[in-house]
Amino acid sequence: MVDFYKQNRERFADKMENGSMLVLFAGYAPVKRGDQFYSFAPQRNFYYLTGLTHEGLILVITKSNEENVGYKH
């Protein structure tokens, strides 16, 4: 399953322009009231590219040229 998300990132990076950057946040569970929170669901695009379901994570994808694509989680 990890390969599925890796392929999603690679396909997305292939469509990015050289010199561009993508920053996505997983997000946080919204507050109901006081110290009660709704259940957490990651931002959809973040999940599509990572498969991760934890709060507060950030995905950064940069593309500096055609041969050099970097992924950082």
Backbone atoms as SQL, in Angstrom:
CREATE TABLE atoms (id INTEGER PRIMARY KEY, chain TEXT, resi INTEGER, resn TEXT, atom TEXT, x REAL, y REAL, z REAL);
INSERT INTO atoms VALUES
  (1, 'A', 1, 'MET', 'N', 0.815, -1.200, 0.000),
  (2, 'A', 1, 'MET', 'CA', 0.000, 0.000, 0.000),
  (3, 'A', 1, 'MET', 'C', 0.863, 1.271, 0.000),
  (4, 'A', 2, 'VAL', 'N', 2.034, 1.182, 0.622),
  (5, 'A', 2, 'VAL', 'CA', 2.926, 2.341, 0.657),
  (6, 'A', 2, 'VAL', 'C', 3.302, 2.766, -0.761),
  (7, 'A', 3, 'ASP', 'N', 3.491, 1.801, -1.659),
  (8, 'A', 3, 'ASP', 'CA', 3.828, 2.118, -3.043),
  (9, 'A', 3, 'ASP', 'C', 2.734, 2.931, -3.729),
  (10, 'A', 4, 'PHE', 'N', 1.477, 2.702, -3.372),
  (11, 'A', 4, 'PHE', 'CA', 0.356, 3.448, -3.947),
  (12, 'A', 4, 'PHE', 'C', 0.526, 4.943, -3.680),
  (13, 'A', 5, 'TYR', 'N', 0.824, 5.310, -2.435),
  (14, 'A', 5, 'TYR', 'CA', 0.976, 6.727, -2.082),
  (15, 'A', 5, 'TYR', 'C', 2.258, 7.306, -2.671),
  (16, 'A', 6, 'LYS', 'N', 3.305, 6.503, -2.734),
  (17, 'A', 6, 'LYS', 'CA', 4.546, 6.957, -3.361),
  (18, 'A', 6, 'LYS', 'C', 4.306, 7.264, -4.839),
  (19, 'A', 7, 'GLN', 'N', 3.572, 6.399, -5.515),
  (20, 'A', 7, 'GLN', 'CA', 3.246, 6.632, -6.927),
  (21, 'A', 7, 'GLN', 'C', 2.382, 7.880, -7.088),
  (22, 'A', 8, 'ASN', 'N', 1.464, 8.122, -6.161),
  (23, 'A', 8, 'ASN', 'CA', 0.643, 9.335, -6.213),
  (24, 'A', 8, 'ASN', 'C', 1.532, 10.572, -6.131),
  (25, 'A', 9, 'ARG', 'N', 2.519, 10.556, -5.206),
  (26, 'A', 9, 'ARG', 'CA', 3.431, 11.695, -5.082),
  (27, 'A', 9, 'ARG', 'C', 4.268, 11.870, -6.339),
  (28, 'A', 10, 'GLU', 'N', 4.758, 10.760, -6.891),
  (29, 'A', 10, 'GLU', 'CA', 5.583, 10.848, -8.102),
  (30, 'A', 10, 'GLU', 'C', 4.785, 11.386, -9.284),
  (31, 'A', 11, 'ARG', 'N', 3.545, 10.917, -9.448),
  (32, 'A', 11, 'ARG', 'CA', 2.699, 11.418, -10.549),
  (33, 'A', 11, 'ARG', 'C', 2.414, 12.905, -10.363),
  (34, 'A', 12, 'PHE', 'N', 2.152, 13.308, -9.127),
  (35, 'A', 12, 'PHE', 'CA', 1.888, 14.720, -8.868),
  (36, 'A', 12, 'PHE', 'C', 3.140, 15.553, -9.165),
  (37, 'A', 13, 'ALA', 'N', 4.300, 15.093, -8.685),
  (38, 'A', 13, 'ALA', 'CA', 5.546, 15.842, -8.889),
  (39, 'A', 13, 'ALA', 'C', 5.887, 15.960, -10.373),
  (40, 'A', 14, 'ASP', 'N', 5.557, 14.939, -11.150),
  (41, 'A', 14, 'ASP', 'CA', 5.812, 14.991, -12.595),
  (42, 'A', 14, 'ASP', 'C', 5.051, 16.133, -13.259),
  (43, 'A', 15, 'LYS', 'N', 3.901, 16.495, -12.714),
  (44, 'A', 15, 'LYS', 'CA', 3.073, 17.561, -13.290),
  (45, 'A', 15, 'LYS', 'C', 3.435, 18.947, -12.766),
  (46, 'A', 16, 'MET', 'N', 4.272, 18.995, -11.739),
  (47, 'A', 16, 'MET', 'CA', 4.670, 20.286, -11.170),
  (48, 'A', 16, 'MET', 'C', 5.641, 20.993, -12.099),
  (49, 'A', 17, 'GLU', 'N', 5.643, 22.314, -12.060),
  (50, 'A', 17, 'GLU', 'CA', 6.595, 23.106, -12.828),
  (51, 'A', 17, 'GLU', 'C', 7.937, 23.113, -12.113),
  (52, 'A', 18, 'ASN', 'N', 9.016, 23.227, -12.880),
  (53, 'A', 18, 'ASN', 'CA', 10.340, 23.354, -12.270),
  (54, 'A', 18, 'ASN', 'C', 10.376, 24.580, -11.369),
  (55, 'A', 19, 'GLY', 'N', 11.035, 24.441, -10.237),
  (56, 'A', 19, 'GLY', 'CA', 11.153, 25.554, -9.304),
  (57, 'A', 19, 'GLY', 'C', 9.929, 25.758, -8.434),
  (58, 'A', 20, 'SER', 'N', 9.016, 24.794, -8.429),
  (59, 'A', 20, 'SER', 'CA', 7.801, 24.958, -7.630),
  (60, 'A', 20, 'SER', 'C', 7.844, 24.106, -6.367),
  (61, 'A', 21, 'MET', 'N', 6.921, 24.399, -5.454),
  (62, 'A', 21, 'MET', 'CA', 6.855, 23.710, -4.181),
  (63, 'A', 21, 'MET', 'C', 5.394, 23.524, -3.788),
  (64, 'A', 22, 'LEU', 'N', 5.097, 22.372, -3.205),
  (65, 'A', 22, 'LEU', 'CA', 3.774, 22.087, -2.670),
  (66, 'A', 22, 'LEU', 'C', 3.919, 21.892, -1.170),
  (67, 'A', 23, 'VAL', 'N', 3.077, 22.546, -0.382),
  (68, 'A', 23, 'VAL', 'CA', 3.041, 22.370, 1.063),
  (69, 'A', 23, 'VAL', 'C', 1.608, 22.037, 1.443),
  (70, 'A', 24, 'LEU', 'N', 1.413, 20.870, 2.066),
  (71, 'A', 24, 'LEU', 'CA', 0.083, 20.449, 2.517),
  (72, 'A', 24, 'LEU', 'C', 0.132, 20.132, 4.004),
  (73, 'A', 25, 'PHE', 'N', -0.924, 20.512, 4.714),
  (74, 'A', 25, 'PHE', 'CA', -1.045, 20.241, 6.139),
  (75, 'A', 25, 'PHE', 'C', -2.112, 19.178, 6.355),
  (76, 'A', 26, 'ALA', 'N', -1.851, 18.243, 7.262),
  (77, 'A', 26, 'ALA', 'CA', -2.842, 17.218, 7.593),
  (78, 'A', 26, 'ALA', 'C', -4.021, 17.857, 8.318),
  (79, 'A', 27, 'GLY', 'N', -3.753, 18.857, 9.140),
  (80, 'A', 27, 'GLY', 'CA', -4.792, 19.542, 9.887),
  (81, 'A', 27, 'GLY', 'C', -4.900, 19.049, 11.321),
  (82, 'A', 28, 'TYR', 'N', -5.921, 19.538, 12.012),
  (83, 'A', 28, 'TYR', 'CA', -6.206, 19.178, 13.399),
  (84, 'A', 28, 'TYR', 'C', -7.690, 18.918, 13.549),
  (85, 'A', 29, 'ALA', 'N', -8.046, 18.147, 14.550),
  (86, 'A', 29, 'ALA', 'CA', -9.457, 17.906, 14.837),
  (87, 'A', 29, 'ALA', 'C', -10.082, 19.203, 15.341),
  (88, 'A', 30, 'PRO', 'N', -11.255, 19.575, 14.832),
  (89, 'A', 30, 'PRO', 'CA', -11.897, 20.800, 15.296),
  (90, 'A', 30, 'PRO', 'C', -12.392, 20.651, 16.737),
  (91, 'A', 31, 'VAL', 'N', -12.429, 21.772, 17.438),
  (92, 'A', 31, 'VAL', 'CA', -12.905, 21.790, 18.825),
  (93, 'A', 31, 'VAL', 'C', -14.426, 21.803, 18.833),
  (94, 'A', 32, 'LYS', 'N', -15.019, 20.910, 19.625),
  (95, 'A', 32, 'LYS', 'CA', -16.476, 20.914, 19.827),
  (96, 'A', 32, 'LYS', 'C', -16.837, 22.045, 20.767),
  (97, 'A', 33, 'ARG', 'N', -16.289, 21.942, 21.955),
  (98, 'A', 33, 'ARG', 'CA', -16.413, 23.000, 22.954),
  (99, 'A', 33, 'ARG', 'C', -15.465, 22.685, 24.093),
  (100, 'A', 34, 'GLY', 'N', -14.923, 23.708, 24.699),
  (101, 'A', 34, 'GLY', 'CA', -13.987, 23.497, 25.798),
  (102, 'A', 34, 'GLY', 'C', -12.852, 22.578, 25.418),
  (103, 'A', 35, 'ASP', 'N', -12.802, 21.430, 26.087),
  (104, 'A', 35, 'ASP', 'CA', -11.726, 20.478, 25.825),
  (105, 'A', 35, 'ASP', 'C', -12.209, 19.248, 25.052),
  (106, 'A', 36, 'GLN', 'N', -13.347, 19.354, 24.383),
  (107, 'A', 36, 'GLN', 'CA', -13.865, 18.255, 23.572),
  (108, 'A', 36, 'GLN', 'C', -13.577, 18.520, 22.099),
  (109, 'A', 37, 'PHE', 'N', -13.169, 17.463, 21.407),
  (110, 'A', 37, 'PHE', 'CA', -12.812, 17.589, 20.003),
  (111, 'A', 37, 'PHE', 'C', -13.627, 16.619, 19.159),
  (112, 'A', 38, 'TYR', 'N', -13.917, 17.011, 17.929),
  (113, 'A', 38, 'TYR', 'CA', -14.484, 16.088, 16.957),
  (114, 'A', 38, 'TYR', 'C', -13.393, 15.093, 16.557),
  (115, 'A', 39, 'SER', 'N', -13.775, 13.978, 15.979),
  (116, 'A', 39, 'SER', 'CA', -12.770, 13.026, 15.524),
  (117, 'A', 39, 'SER', 'C', -11.978, 13.640, 14.373),
  (118, 'A', 40, 'PHE', 'N', -10.732, 13.226, 14.263),
  (119, 'A', 40, 'PHE', 'CA', -9.837, 13.794, 13.258),
  (120, 'A', 40, 'PHE', 'C', -9.927, 13.045, 11.934),
  (121, 'A', 41, 'ALA', 'N', -9.960, 13.777, 10.856),
  (122, 'A', 41, 'ALA', 'CA', -9.830, 13.229, 9.497),
  (123, 'A', 41, 'ALA', 'C', -8.841, 14.138, 8.765),
  (124, 'A', 42, 'PRO', 'N', -7.789, 13.569, 8.178),
  (125, 'A', 42, 'PRO', 'CA', -6.791, 14.407, 7.504),
  (126, 'A', 42, 'PRO', 'C', -7.373, 15.098, 6.270),
  (127, 'A', 43, 'GLN', 'N', -6.764, 16.188, 5.901),
  (128, 'A', 43, 'GLN', 'CA', -7.149, 16.905, 4.692),
  (129, 'A', 43, 'GLN', 'C', -7.037, 15.919, 3.527),
  (130, 'A', 44, 'ARG', 'N', -8.003, 15.904, 2.641),
  (131, 'A', 44, 'ARG', 'CA', -8.107, 14.871, 1.592),
  (132, 'A', 44, 'ARG', 'C', -6.897, 14.790, 0.671),
  (133, 'A', 45, 'ASN', 'N', -6.396, 15.925, 0.230),
  (134, 'A', 45, 'ASN', 'CA', -5.234, 15.909, -0.667),
  (135, 'A', 45, 'ASN', 'C', -3.996, 15.389, 0.053),
  (136, 'A', 46, 'PHE', 'N', -3.851, 15.763, 1.322),
  (137, 'A', 46, 'PHE', 'CA', -2.741, 15.266, 2.128),
  (138, 'A', 46, 'PHE', 'C', -2.809, 13.744, 2.229),
  (139, 'A', 47, 'TYR', 'N', -3.979, 13.221, 2.519),
  (140, 'A', 47, 'TYR', 'CA', -4.148, 11.772, 2.647),
  (141, 'A', 47, 'TYR', 'C', -3.880, 11.056, 1.316),
  (142, 'A', 48, 'TYR', 'N', -4.358, 11.618, 0.219),
  (143, 'A', 48, 'TYR', 'CA', -4.159, 11.016, -1.104),
  (144, 'A', 48, 'TYR', 'C', -2.675, 10.866, -1.426),
  (145, 'A', 49, 'LEU', 'N', -1.874, 11.838, -1.016),
  (146, 'A', 49, 'LEU', 'CA', -0.445, 11.802, -1.336),
  (147, 'A', 49, 'LEU', 'C', 0.397, 11.071, -0.300),
  (148, 'A', 50, 'THR', 'N', -0.129, 10.852, 0.923),
  (149, 'A', 50, 'THR', 'CA', 0.685, 10.243, 1.977),
  (150, 'A', 50, 'THR', 'C', 0.093, 8.972, 2.577),
  (151, 'A', 51, 'GLY', 'N', -1.225, 8.899, 2.690),
  (152, 'A', 51, 'GLY', 'CA', -1.860, 7.781, 3.379),
  (153, 'A', 51, 'GLY', 'C', -1.772, 7.900, 4.887),
  (154, 'A', 52, 'LEU', 'N', -1.274, 9.018, 5.396),
  (155, 'A', 52, 'LEU', 'CA', -1.094, 9.214, 6.835),
  (156, 'A', 52, 'LEU', 'C', -2.336, 9.837, 7.457),
  (157, 'A', 53, 'THR', 'N', -2.639, 9.420, 8.687),
  (158, 'A', 53, 'THR', 'CA', -3.867, 9.881, 9.349),
  (159, 'A', 53, 'THR', 'C', -3.589, 10.510, 10.714),
  (160, 'A', 54, 'HIS', 'N', -2.438, 11.141, 10.875),
  (161, 'A', 54, 'HIS', 'CA', -2.078, 11.782, 12.145),
  (162, 'A', 54, 'HIS', 'C', -2.233, 13.290, 12.039),
  (163, 'A', 55, 'GLU', 'N', -2.599, 13.916, 13.136),
  (164, 'A', 55, 'GLU', 'CA', -2.756, 15.370, 13.174),
  (165, 'A', 55, 'GLU', 'C', -1.407, 16.078, 13.127),
  (166, 'A', 56, 'GLY', 'N', -1.420, 17.295, 12.597),
  (167, 'A', 56, 'GLY', 'CA', -0.272, 18.179, 12.673),
  (168, 'A', 56, 'GLY', 'C', 0.887, 17.871, 11.735),
  (169, 'A', 57, 'LEU', 'N', 0.733, 16.945, 10.811),
  (170, 'A', 57, 'LEU', 'CA', 1.818, 16.610, 9.888),
  (171, 'A', 57, 'LEU', 'C', 1.825, 17.565, 8.692),
  (172, 'A', 58, 'ILE', 'N', 2.992, 17.700, 8.083),
  (173, 'A', 58, 'ILE', 'CA', 3.166, 18.571, 6.918),
  (174, 'A', 58, 'ILE', 'C', 3.882, 17.780, 5.837),
  (175, 'A', 59, 'LEU', 'N', 3.406, 17.893, 4.605),
  (176, 'A', 59, 'LEU', 'CA', 4.062, 17.304, 3.443),
  (177, 'A', 59, 'LEU', 'C', 4.610, 18.438, 2.600),
  (178, 'A', 60, 'VAL', 'N', 5.891, 18.332, 2.222),
  (179, 'A', 60, 'VAL', 'CA', 6.515, 19.317, 1.341),
  (180, 'A', 60, 'VAL', 'C', 7.097, 18.556, 0.153),
  (181, 'A', 61, 'ILE', 'N', 6.712, 18.949, -1.052),
  (182, 'A', 61, 'ILE', 'CA', 7.287, 18.399, -2.277),
  (183, 'A', 61, 'ILE', 'C', 7.860, 19.564, -3.061),
  (184, 'A', 62, 'THR', 'N', 9.130, 19.452, -3.428),
  (185, 'A', 62, 'THR', 'CA', 9.769, 20.492, -4.236),
  (186, 'A', 62, 'THR', 'C', 10.250, 19.885, -5.538),
  (187, 'A', 63, 'LYS', 'N', 10.278, 20.700, -6.561),
  (188, 'A', 63, 'LYS', 'CA', 10.801, 20.263, -7.850),
  (189, 'A', 63, 'LYS', 'C', 11.746, 21.343, -8.353),
  (190, 'A', 64, 'SER', 'N', 13.038, 20.987, -8.389),
  (191, 'A', 64, 'SER', 'CA', 14.022, 21.982, -8.802),
  (192, 'A', 64, 'SER', 'C', 14.375, 21.867, -10.279),
  (193, 'A', 65, 'ASN', 'N', 14.286, 20.647, -10.836),
  (194, 'A', 65, 'ASN', 'CA', 14.469, 20.452, -12.273),
  (195, 'A', 65, 'ASN', 'C', 13.906, 19.092, -12.647),
  (196, 'A', 66, 'GLU', 'N', 13.934, 18.734, -13.909),
  (197, 'A', 66, 'GLU', 'CA', 13.319, 17.490, -14.393),
  (198, 'A', 66, 'GLU', 'C', 13.907, 16.241, -13.754),
  (199, 'A', 67, 'GLU', 'N', 15.198, 16.214, -13.479),
  (200, 'A', 67, 'GLU', 'CA', 15.846, 15.016, -12.937),
  (201, 'A', 67, 'GLU', 'C', 15.865, 14.971, -11.426),
  (202, 'A', 68, 'ASN', 'N', 15.526, 16.073, -10.756),
  (203, 'A', 68, 'ASN', 'CA', 15.713, 16.149, -9.306),
  (204, 'A', 68, 'ASN', 'C', 14.400, 16.507, -8.632),
  (205, 'A', 69, 'VAL', 'N', 13.732, 15.519, -8.090),
  (206, 'A', 69, 'VAL', 'CA', 12.491, 15.750, -7.354),
  (207, 'A', 69, 'VAL', 'C', 12.724, 15.273, -5.939),
  (208, 'A', 70, 'GLY', 'N', 12.412, 16.122, -4.948),
  (209, 'A', 70, 'GLY', 'CA', 12.627, 15.747, -3.558),
  (210, 'A', 70, 'GLY', 'C', 11.318, 15.648, -2.803),
  (211, 'A', 71, 'TYR', 'N', 11.230, 14.656, -1.923),
  (212, 'A', 71, 'TYR', 'CA', 10.049, 14.460, -1.074),
  (213, 'A', 71, 'TYR', 'C', 10.504, 14.545, 0.374),
  (214, 'A', 72, 'LYS', 'N', 9.743, 15.268, 1.182),
  (215, 'A', 72, 'LYS', 'CA', 10.022, 15.326, 2.622),
  (216, 'A', 72, 'LYS', 'C', 8.702, 15.203, 3.348),
  (217, 'A', 73, 'HIS', 'N', 8.690, 14.395, 4.372),
  (218, 'A', 73, 'HIS', 'CA', 7.474, 14.213, 5.179),
  (219, 'A', 73, 'HIS', 'C', 7.700, 14.804, 6.541);
